[in-house]
Amino acid sequence: MTVAECLPAFRETAAIAGLSSLVLHRFVTVNLDEARIGPETMVRRCCA
Protein backbone atom coordinates (compact mmCIF):
# COMPACT_ATOMS: atom_id res chain seq x y z
CA MET A 1 0.00 0.00 0.00
CA THR A 2 1.37 3.45 -0.82
CA VAL A 3 1.38 6.51 1.41
CA ALA A 4 -1.21 8.11 -0.88
CA GLU A 5 -3.54 5.14 -0.32
CA CYS A 6 -3.06 5.29 3.48
CA LEU A 7 -3.74 8.98 4.04
CA PRO A 8 -7.57 8.87 3.80
CA ALA A 9 -7.60 6.48 6.80
CA PHE A 10 -6.67 9.32 9.18
CA ARG A 11 -9.60 11.43 10.36
CA GLU A 12 -8.82 12.41 13.96
CA THR A 13 -5.20 13.48 13.38
CA ALA A 14 -3.09 14.99 10.64
CA ALA A 15 -2.37 12.27 8.09
CA ILE A 16 1.43 12.45 7.96
CA ALA A 17 1.65 12.87 11.75
CA GLY A 18 -0.52 9.78 12.20
CA LEU A 19 1.53 7.76 9.74
CA SER A 20 4.75 8.90 11.43
CA SER A 21 3.40 7.82 14.80
CA LEU A 22 2.59 4.36 13.43
CA VAL A 23 6.13 4.09 12.04
CA LEU A 24 7.73 5.23 15.31
CA HIS A 25 5.66 2.73 17.30
CA ARG A 26 6.61 0.01 14.77
CA PHE A 27 3.07 -0.81 13.65
CA VAL A 28 4.10 -0.16 10.03
CA THR A 29 7.39 0.22 8.18
CA VAL A 30 8.55 2.46 5.34
CA ASN A 31 11.85 2.25 3.48
CA LEU A 32 13.72 5.50 4.10
CA ASP A 33 16.96 4.25 2.53
CA GLU A 34 15.81 4.87 -1.04
CA ALA A 35 14.17 8.30 -0.78
CA ARG A 36 12.14 10.62 1.42
CA ILE A 37 8.55 9.74 2.28
CA GLY A 38 6.33 10.63 -0.66
CA PRO A 39 3.03 9.57 -2.23
CA GLU A 40 4.60 6.49 -3.84
CA THR A 41 6.47 5.29 -0.72
CA MET A 42 5.39 1.79 0.23
CA VAL A 43 3.92 1.26 3.71
CA ARG A 44 4.05 -2.25 5.11
CA ARG A 45 2.54 -3.74 8.26
CA CYS A 46 5.16 -4.92 10.75
CA CYS A 47 5.20 -8.55 11.72
CA ALA A 48 4.56 -9.30 15.37
N, C-alpha and C positions, 0 to 999 in steps of 0.2 A: 504494500500500500504506500502511496506517495504522501508527502506532507500535504499537498493540495487536497488529496482525498480525505485526510484526517481532520483538517481544520473545521469543517462544519459540525463536527461532534462536540465542540466546545461552545457552551451557551452561558455558563455562569462565570467564566473567566476569559481573559484574553487568550486567543488561540495559541500563539507562539509561547506565551508564558505557561500555559497548561501543558503543551507538548514538552517544553523544557523541563517542567516539573516531573513529568512521567519518565523522561530520560534520566534525570538526576536520581530518581528513586528506583531506577533500573526495572521499570515495568515494560519499557520499550527501548530499542536501540536504534541509533542512526550512525552511519559511517561518516565520521568527520575527517578521515584521512584523505579522501579524494577531493572534497570541496566543502565550501560553507553550506549550511542548511538552506535549501531553496525549495521551490515547488516540486521539483522532480526527485528530491532526496527520498530514498526508501526508508520507511519506518517498519521495524520488525518487532514483534512481541518477544520478550525475553523468556527463556525457558526457566522453569522453576527447579 
